[in-house]
Amino acid sequence: MSIGRVLSFKFSVRSYRMFLSHRLKNFHNCGLRTANLKLVWLFTFFLFLEGCATYSQKMLPIRDSLLTGDVTLAVQNFKKIPASKDDLLHMLQEGYLDNLSGDWQSSNDAFDAAEKRYEELYTISISNEAFSLLTSDNSRPYRSNEQEMALIPYYRIFNYVQLGKYPDALVEARKANDKHKVDLSQLDKMSEKDIRFKAFLNYYTGLLFASQGESNDAMVSFRNAFKLYQWGNTHFGLPMPRWLPGDYYRTAINMDLKDEVRLLPKTYPDIASRAAQDQRQNLVLFLESGFVPYREGVDIFLPIYKTDKNDEAARYYRDTYSGNIYAYQTKPAKLDQFLRISFPKIAPFPSAVASCQLFLPNGTPLRSENGLDLARVTDLQFKQDLGDILLRTLIRTLAKQGTLKSAQDKSSGLGALVNIFNVATEQADTRSWLLLPERIDLVKTSVPAGTNQVTVRFLDSNGMVVEQKSVPLNPSAGGLQWISVRCFK
Amino acid sequence: MKLSVQAKLLSLMAVLALAGAWGCATRTISRIDPGAQVDLSGDWNDTDSHLVSQEMISDCLGSPWLVNYVKKTSKNPTIIAGSILNKSMEHIATDVFLMDIERAMINSGTVEVVASNVERGEVRQEKADQQVNASPETLKKMGMEEGADFMLIGQINQINDSEEGKQLKYYQVDLTLVNIETNVKAWLGQKKIKKYIGQGKFQP
């Protein structure tokens, strides 16, 4: 068999059905009954195939429920999605939804299981990898990545703070710093993605350590955060939260670190007064909005025709139509196989929110600062993964072609069967922790004792209010209040 | 016997499907000796808690401070287990560790251990209730509690090091026995645990 002509198309299953319908309309005209019987068979099969939704498609009802602010419905919809007990991604989504529902302990349990599973998945199963070469990347376990795993301590700290378990929150902070280590002498070797999420994570843990009187740990975290934001600002415009230099300076004074106390005022002349002023801050709000970009499947279908000789099409045209181009109807080629190649692409889920404001009870507005641009981090992570994804796609395509060729050599029936198996199992791996927010802003301030409520406004790029939320405070809380507010819009 | 291509393909698919299912074998549960040393994740576990408490209390009660105290007061000292600060990177149940310490001390027979702060609250509540509801013969008097002579406090620290599937966990447990009246530190104990956790990159 030689492949005389390959028609390549890049379109969805829906448009593929349209293409097949068109071919079937011309069924009698072209007189290629045998070839098109195969098409009819495959057409039926593709109708079935369309029902196989990708992961990101399955998660749509959950995201839609969250968009309407209905967390309970989102949880109900999530429970309908079948998942194996050792599915890391399921644990991550579950932990996050439990956090949103205020089920702090369940959230921590799910995240704890996710961390353990992540470590187990360091070991790669060769049989799984081999199986994925004959099916798709979806048959490999979801392994997550460092930036997703860095958000586990972020949420677990919130959970423990809500449970009043500050020593456990500190354990999470120490764990986060240990797992996502920063070597300040190697900043030039760090990727933009790592700089971004590690800068935020260190500032976050630094604030917690400082609030619990752990000056030594706070100092390390603030120093790391400061240097990372500073580097990021110089190299790719990463904004540094305006309170960080003061927090760093104040902790350096407490630790009597003379070099840092001497150097910081050279860059920030008013740092001493700012640090003293910020010392009274007893409220820190983390404002989460939007959804991270998600992975969408790209399907490439290639119907490949077979001819006995390479010039068969031209000869058929000459013999049948005698060179009359207007009489030409279709090409008399037999379908050899369908080739389906699927891989993911990143799709943004744009949020209306561009900034946030906090309103104190006396009406004073306070601008928030962007702590973490998760959309950018996710985008960078995908770019980092893409090389591996495409390489695996190529190897898989070759492996599937190998099995198909062996089967076709034996019999056409077996070849068709293997072709169906290959096409049916090929599906883009669109799995990701897609419920995460697009961005995390933060605002730090001091509220007078007895304050029981503040207002948060999520604003669009024109300063119009996208969503306004009243945030209840504990008026009798003595220490730092640590609150997360979520806007799904 | 020569297998057909069809048979070979079906066999390959079956083998791969079985291999895929291998990783998700059904869960098995069996009862084991509570004293058995089982390490699964490499994290701090019940064995660490038990071994550390046993060894440290044995060291504590074998130290000169106890002999000196008994010689000086002619009675066994009374100890209260204070708090153990968890400054590690793991969620260690310090209550379990404290109970292990208390058990090791009581079972030694050389010291007396009084109820902790939380336990005392419950006991006092019961005693207050007795003042109203118990018969005079069985009533327990208020203000007859035994004050502790020493308090045992401590902390657990951890240092981790890891690279490419290899992990080293180092735990250091420090316990201090403080004379409540004088604030003098009567005994300082330290126990270190070092664990190496190796994880292969590949499995069949």
Interface residues (C-beta under 8 A of the other chain):
Chain A: S84 D86 D112 K116 E119 Y122 T123 I124 S125 I126 S127 N128 A130 F131 L134 S139 P167 D168 L170 V171 R174 K175 D178 T403 S406 A407 D409 K410 S411 L414 V418
Chain B: S4 V5 Q6 K8 L9 L12 M13 L16 A17 A19 G20 W22 G23 C24 S41 L85 N86 K87 S88 M89 E90 H91 N160 G165 Q199 G200 K201 F202 Q203 P204
